[in-house]
Amino acid sequence: MNNQYILLLSGMTGAGKTTTTKLLKTKLERTAIIGFDKVKWFLSDFERGLHDNGIAKDIVESMARTYIKHDLSVVIEHPLTQEELDRYENLAKELNLPLYKVQLYTTPEEAFKRVIKRQRDIENKVPEERILRNISLFKSREDEGFTTINTTDTSTEEIVKVILGMVNKKTNT
């Protein structure tokens, strides 16, 4: 019985995507966790923009296809564009796999506080203006079928429990 699936984890900067995927990794069997931000930095001189982001998007999709081919499920951590969402909806349809879409959200104040805290010990900090800009770009995606989880006062364990409930409900039937 094939219990594979694709899980897209999207959300605003500072909402808890990376923290959530770290805990999910310990709870999910035979699942590849692919973080777009990690993949894009594989390129030594990565430049933000359409070209290099396009390369990273293609690599993430190729990785997902390869993991699925080897009977693993896939979690993709990334604030997806509409074009990327279309790619993964088509991939799930093509391979007849369930597709779960989760968006994490917190208040802008909490998101800012979290980002500042996580980068306090790194050398090349993201400027505060850029953090605020990224937070301001957040848009709810419930109308695109995403389950939105407010992480402001929700523990990572509770978030993971909700996600595991979604995945296990479909894959165990």
C-alpha positions as CSV (number, residue, x, y, z in Angstrom):
1,M,0.0,0.0,0.0
2,N,1.4,3.4,-1.0
3,N,1.1,6.0,1.7
4,Q,3.2,8.7,0.0
5,Y,2.2,12.3,-0.1
6,I,3.4,15.8,-0.8
7,L,3.2,18.4,2.0
8,L,3.8,22.0,1.2
9,L,4.6,24.2,4.2
10,S,4.4,27.9,3.4
11,G,4.2,30.9,5.6
12,M,5.5,34.3,6.5
13,T,9.0,35.0,7.6
14,G,9.3,34.1,11.3
15,A,6.1,32.0,11.5
16,G,8.0,28.8,12.4
17,K,8.4,26.9,9.1
18,T,12.0,25.7,9.8
19,T,11.3,24.9,13.5
20,T,8.2,23.0,12.4
21,T,10.0,21.0,9.7
22,K,12.8,20.1,12.2
23,L,10.3,18.5,14.5
24,L,8.3,16.9,11.6
25,K,11.5,15.2,10.5
26,T,11.7,13.4,13.8
27,K,8.0,12.3,13.6
28,L,7.6,11.2,10.0
29,E,8.9,8.0,8.5
30,R,10.4,7.8,5.0
31,T,9.9,11.5,4.3
32,A,12.3,13.9,2.7
33,I,12.3,17.4,4.0
34,I,13.3,19.9,1.3
35,G,13.9,23.5,2.3
36,F,14.0,26.0,-0.6
37,D,16.3,28.4,1.4
38,K,18.8,25.6,2.0
39,V,18.8,24.5,-1.7
40,K,19.3,28.0,-3.1
41,W,22.5,28.5,-1.1
42,F,24.0,25.4,-2.7
43,L,24.9,27.8,-5.5
44,S,28.2,29.5,-4.4
45,D,27.3,32.9,-5.8
46,F,23.6,32.8,-5.5
47,E,21.9,36.1,-6.4
48,R,18.3,36.8,-5.5
49,G,16.3,37.2,-8.6
50,L,14.3,35.3,-11.2
51,H,17.3,33.4,-12.8
52,D,18.9,31.9,-9.6
53,N,15.5,31.5,-7.9
54,G,14.4,29.6,-11.0
55,I,17.4,27.3,-10.8
56,A,16.6,26.6,-7.1
57,K,12.9,26.0,-7.9
58,D,13.8,23.5,-10.6
59,I,16.2,21.7,-8.3
60,V,13.6,21.4,-5.5
61,E,11.1,19.9,-7.9
62,S,13.7,17.5,-9.3
63,M,14.6,16.5,-5.7
64,A,10.9,16.0,-4.9
65,R,10.4,13.8,-8.0
66,T,13.5,11.7,-7.2
67,Y,12.5,11.1,-3.5
68,I,8.9,10.2,-4.6
69,K,10.4,7.8,-7.2
70,H,12.2,6.1,-4.4
71,D,8.9,5.7,-2.4
72,L,9.5,8.5,0.0
73,S,7.0,11.3,0.9
74,V,8.1,14.9,0.5
75,V,7.7,18.0,2.7
76,I,8.7,21.2,0.9
77,E,9.3,24.2,3.1
78,H,8.9,27.4,1.2
79,P,6.7,30.4,0.7
80,L,5.5,29.2,-2.7
81,T,4.7,31.3,-5.7
82,Q,1.5,30.6,-7.7
83,E,3.7,29.0,-10.4
84,E,5.3,26.7,-7.8
85,L,2.0,25.8,-6.3
86,D,0.7,24.9,-9.8
87,R,3.9,22.7,-10.3
88,Y,3.2,20.7,-7.1
89,E,-0.5,20.4,-7.7
90,N,0.2,19.0,-11.2
91,L,2.9,16.7,-9.8
92,A,0.5,15.3,-7.1
93,K,-2.2,14.8,-9.8
94,E,0.3,13.2,-12.2
95,L,1.5,10.8,-9.6
96,N,-1.9,10.3,-7.9
97,L,-0.6,11.5,-4.5
98,P,-2.4,13.4,-1.8
99,L,-1.2,17.0,-1.6
100,Y,-1.4,18.8,1.8
101,K,-1.0,22.6,1.9
102,V,-0.2,24.3,5.2
103,Q,0.5,27.9,5.8
104,L,1.9,29.2,9.1
105,Y,1.1,32.6,10.4
106,T,1.9,34.8,13.3
107,T,1.4,38.5,14.1
108,P,3.9,40.8,12.4
109,E,5.3,41.9,15.8
110,E,6.0,38.3,16.8
111,A,7.4,37.4,13.4
112,F,9.8,40.4,13.6
113,K,10.9,39.4,17.2
114,R,11.5,35.8,16.1
115,V,13.7,36.8,13.1
116,I,15.7,39.2,15.1
117,K,16.3,36.6,17.8
118,R,17.3,33.8,15.4
119,Q,19.9,35.9,13.7
120,R,21.5,37.5,16.8
121,D,24.5,35.2,16.6
122,I,25.1,35.3,12.8
123,E,27.5,37.6,11.0
124,N,25.5,38.6,7.9
125,K,22.2,39.7,9.4
126,V,19.2,40.5,7.2
127,P,18.6,44.3,7.5
128,E,15.5,45.2,9.6
129,E,13.9,47.0,6.6
130,R,14.1,43.7,4.6
131,I,12.6,41.7,7.5
132,L,9.7,44.1,7.8
133,R,9.2,44.1,4.0
134,N,9.1,40.3,3.9
135,I,6.6,40.2,6.7
136,S,4.4,42.8,5.0
137,L,4.2,40.6,1.9
138,F,2.3,37.9,3.7
139,K,-1.1,37.0,2.2
140,S,-3.5,34.4,3.5
141,R,-3.8,31.4,1.1
142,E,-6.9,29.8,2.5
143,D,-8.7,30.4,-0.8
144,E,-6.0,28.3,-2.4
145,G,-6.8,25.3,-0.2
146,F,-4.2,25.9,2.5
147,T,-4.9,25.1,6.1
148,T,-3.7,28.2,8.0
149,I,-2.2,27.7,11.5
150,N,-1.6,30.7,13.7
151,T,1.7,30.0,15.5
152,T,1.6,33.1,17.8
153,D,0.5,31.2,20.9
154,T,0.7,27.6,19.6
155,S,3.7,25.4,20.4
156,T,5.6,23.6,17.7
157,E,4.4,20.3,19.1
158,E,0.8,21.4,18.7
159,I,1.4,22.5,15.1
160,V,3.1,19.2,14.3
161,K,0.2,17.3,15.8
162,V,-2.2,19.1,13.5
163,I,-0.1,18.4,10.5
164,L,0.4,14.7,11.5
165,G,-3.4,14.4,11.9
166,M,-3.9,15.7,8.4
167,V,-1.4,13.4,6.8
168,N,-2.3,10.3,8.9
169,K,-6.0,10.7,8.3
170,K,-5.6,10.3,4.6
171,T,-2.7,7.9,4.4
172,N,-4.0,5.4,6.9
173,T,-7.4,4.9,5.2
